[in-house]
Amino acid sequence: MTSAREIAARHLPDPDWPVAREFWEGCRVGELRLPRCRACGRFVWYPAAACPGCGGGDHAWTRVSGRGRLFTWVRVHRAFLPGYEGRVPFVTALVELDDDPRVRLATFLADVPAGGLRIGMPVAVAFEPVNDRITLPIFRCV
Amino acid sequence: MDLSRRIAIVGIGETRYERRADRPLMTLLLDASRAALADAGLAARDVDGIIAPGTTYQELHEIARELGVRQQFFTASGYSGGAAVASAPLLAALAIEAGLARTVLCCRGLAWGSERHGNVGQLHAEMPMKATFEIPFGWYPQAVYFAGMARRHMELYGTTEAQLGTIAVAFRRHAALSDNALLRDRPLTLEQYLAEPYLAEPFRVSDCCLVNDGAGAFVMTARERARDLRQPPVVVLGVGAGVSEDGEYASLRPDYLATAAVHSAPQAFAMAGLAPADVDFVTLYDNFTSMVIQQLEDMGFCRRGEGGPFVEGGRIALGGALPVNPSGGQLAQAFMLSMNNVCESVRQLRRAAGPRQIPDAEVGLVAGYSGSEHATLLLGRDR
């Protein structure tokens, strides 16, 4: 498994984008944080001005467990972006969180078992520092 | 306002489809538009409505000026991508019924072969949420988005790679019967398909649509007027358009495997007073093989999860019970955001499709898709 650090080296997010700053700040200190509606408690993912549950606009970044289940995955063999040559194949995946399965995260998948992958497999977040500003939340099969 | 059977498609035009054209996109759009008007036996002075999805303000008026449309004309834009092409008859029917236009031209061209240099995901990379929460994790581009759906479909319902391959093989056979298909001379067997290396599992190169240059156009007018024109009218029986929750972020969609065809198809069938069993052939938005399965399910041709077995046994090939994409579609003819599918459906219903002709074709369905949008268009012979 190529490390997430190498794969993402040329395609890193902007840690200063205000919409996602809290997300990257959480990852840097080893916490997965998502915006949650203060009115109804629903996670607002991806971040948006209006809560998908009640339309409320008051959201608080909230730490979640980082445990989840494999929703789907793709083993990528072709370097679709510059910088991925020599780094394929890798497994990218969607994970649904135990905290609320309506929340899905795109992530790299690590520790893929020899017996292969199945949807619904338990996964847990792990943090891979890329540089002093950005740490990527990847998920491991557990 | 009842819009069923009020307007007809009276002219179609297509350029040659090419990997890279030797002339600019504007020339392709004008060539296709002129061909569609000539096919209808109409002239630019007859056009008082122009729907040109994907064009800028400047391009729209350049089309009008170059064609010679000097009079006042109605214009409208709405849905995007393939949904724009398949829903253009909805806008045209509204305009014609409201007395805002009599003759509406819809044209759509693409020069991704020349312009995108293999970087077809650029539009997605420009979206901040995708650039932040997806691309840094390798979830990019379209081949990955749709492979994710295909994988989940396979896991939940037992859909197989051979079933995906059956779709690619059928459309390639259809393209071999077309004189304007990019992969006309590139036959494909299931064995060859299965031997191709993966791009993004479960997709191989033959699961993915083409990248090319070209343009197409069609002309619409009131059904009564259509009867006086050169070609047999192809009547707009019904048309519907819908959108998915969570917009462009397919990874978040509550019903991950549903396209907005679950909204557009019931609208179109209700307007037409028809059901899937009444349809003789369909032209689907085949950006990837698995989308044929997803749309057949979403539109009610089979139940969710049954799309894999449904495409087996020759059912979707010419000669089968429900031929799909008889000109080769976007997998084997050209990626034209369903414009090629509209033109082929009209040819089939005119009974002018030559070696691809579906005997006794009375009702055809055209689907157009654009991420969060889907349009369903039901066309039929004038009766």
Interface residues (C-beta under 8 A of the other chain):
Chain A: A4 I7 A8 H11 L12 P13 D14 W17 V19 A20 W45 Y46 P47 F71 T72 W73 V74 R75 V76 H77 R78 F80 L81 Y84 F90 T92 L94 R102 R104 L105 A106 T107 F108 R118 I119 L136 I138
Chain B: G121 P128 M129 A131 T132 F133 E134 I135 P136 F137 G138 W139 Y140 P141 A143 V144 A147 G148 M149 R151 R152 E155 L156 P197 Y198 L199 A200 E201 Y249 S251 L252 P254 Y256
